[in-house]
Amino acid sequence: MVYNKLYIRIAAAGNFDEKFLTEFQKELQSLLWDTLGINASCFYNVSNSRVIPIYKIPSTAYTPHIGKYNTQSLFIFGKERREESLKKFGKAEVLLKVLVLVDVDIYKSGFTGTLFGEAEVGGEIAIVTTAPLENHFKSNFLIKERALKEALHELGHTLGLDHCKIPGCAMNISKDIYDIDEKKKTYCKQCLNKLFGGYT
């Protein structure tokens, strides 16, 4: 099936500033248009309210002996938000992804490094955390820039992209924040060709 529009429900959970979330949404939507060349609609609300819903992080996600939040519970949270969002579209066939945005340290079983996000290739849910994106300047601008790059990375996975080795591509693996800073807020031509082959 061919889709001409991508819908992304952003589900923010934690202690986020509404100004940060508003700017993040607008810039992500703009980046998706600039990099994908398709009409992308990013939204927080399934209702007509302009108030951004900020959820509590699911209590089941916290793992005391690790001191971090497991992505398994966050995926479930994202799937619940997706089911909620699908009601907005009725029976229409839409390309709908959910970006779960949290501000806590996350982990997945078997992974030992710093985890900035997670998503399954071809899946429906992407997770990004801002917790490890801070620096000693506590710059909201820098945190947002890094979060946008990681959002493009994880959403890229949901659209079918694997990790990429071409320098600067948003699909590069990030082992630390310096790797993120080296990436651009775009996909390389090779990744774009793969995307356009499957989703336009």
N, C-alpha and C positions, 0 to 999 in steps of 0.2 A: 504494500500500500504506500502511496506517495503522500507525504505531508508537506504542506506549504507554510506551516507555522509551528513553532516550538513553544510550548508552555512550560514555565518553570515556577513551581510553588516554592518560595523560600520560607522555611519554617525555622524561625530563630528561637533558641532556647537558652536561657541564662540571664545574665545581667547586661543587656545591651542598651546603648544610648540610641534613641530613636533617630537622631540626626545621622549617626553612623549608618544605621540600617537603611535610611532613605537614600543616602548617597551611594551606598553599596548596590542597592537595587537598580538605581538609575544607570550607574556605570556598568554594571554587569549586563544589563539589557542592551546598552549601547555597544559594548564589546562584542556581544553575541551577534549583533547586526553587522558590525564592522568585520569580524573574523569569519563568521559563517555565511554572511550574505543572505540570510533568511530572516523573516519577520519573527522575532522572539519576544514573547510577553512574559516578563517576570512579575510576580505578584505575591503579596503576603496574605491578603484577605480572600476568603471565598464569598464574603458578603460585600455589600456596597460601602461598608464603613471605611473611613480613611485612617482609622486608628490601627497601628501595626500591632498584631497580637504577638506578645513575647511569652513563650511558654516556659514552664518549669521543666528543668531537665528531669527525665524519668528517674525516680529513685532506684529503680531496678538496675540502672546503668552503673551505679557506683559500686566499685569493688574495693572494700576496705583494705585488704591485705596488699593491694597493689597501689592504692591511692589514686586511681584513675577511673575513667568511665569507659565501659566496654562498648564497642561499636555495634555489637549484636543487638543490644536494647535500643540503640539509636536508629538502627535500620527498621526495627519494628515501629518505633515512633514515626519514622518517615513514611512507612507504608500506611499507617493510620491517617496521616495527613493527606496522602495521595488518594485514598478511598474517599475521604471527606471532599477533596477537590474535584474528583470525578463527577460528583453529584451536580456540580456547577455546570457541567457540559451536557448533562442528560445522556442521551444515547449516541451523541456525536463521537466519531472516532478521532481522537486527538493524540498528538505526541506530547505526553505529559511526564515531566520529571520532577522530583522533589529534591531540593537542596536543603539539608539539615545543617544549620549554622549554630555552633555552640562556642562557648568561651571557657571550656574546661579541658584539661589534659585527657586524651583518649588513648585507648590501646585496643589491639586485637590479639587474640591468642596466637602465639608462635612468632610474633613480631617484637624485636627487642630495641629497635631504634626509636627516634622521635617520629610520631605519627601526626601528620598535618591533616590527613583526611583519608577517606576510603570510599570506594565504589566498585561495583562489579561491572565488567565489560559487558555492555548491552543491557545492564540492569536499569531499574527505575529510580533508585535512591542514591544520592551522593551525600557525603558527610564532609564538612570542613570545620576545623576548629581554629579560633584565633588565639588560643592560649599560648602556644609556643611561637607566635609570630611577633611578640613584643620585643623591644630592645631597651637599652638603658635610657633612651630618650623618651620612652612611652609615647611615641608619635602615632596619633590616630591615623594620619595620612599614610605612614609607612605600613601600619598594620592592615589598613584597607587595601593598599596596593598588593601586599602579599596575599591577602585573603582572596582578592579577585583572581590572581594567578592560580591559586590552588583551586578555586571554584571552576575555572576554565579547565584545569587538569582533571578534576573528578567528574565534572559534567561530560568532558570529552570521553571518559571511560564509558559513561552511560550511553553515549552515542556510538559506541563501538570501537573507540580508539584504544590501542595498546600504548605502552611506554615507547617513547621516541628518543633516539640518540642524536638527532640533529640539533646542534647548539642553538639555544635561544627558544626552542619550541616549548610551548606551555605543557606539552606532554613529557618533558624531561622528568626523570626521577629527582626528587628533592630529599637529600639526606639531612640538610640543615637549612637555616634561613638564608645562608649565603648562596646556596644553590637556587633558592627561590628568587633572590635578587638578580641572579644572572639570567633568569628567564624573561621572555617578553610576554606581553599580554595578548598573545596571538598564537595561532598554530602555523607550523611550517607548511609548505606547498604539498608535501607528501601526505600529511595528515588531512589537509583540506581536500585533497583529491579523494581520499578514502571516505571522508564525510559526504562529499557531494555525490559519490557513487552510491551511497546507501540511503540518504535522507532528503534529497531534493527532487 
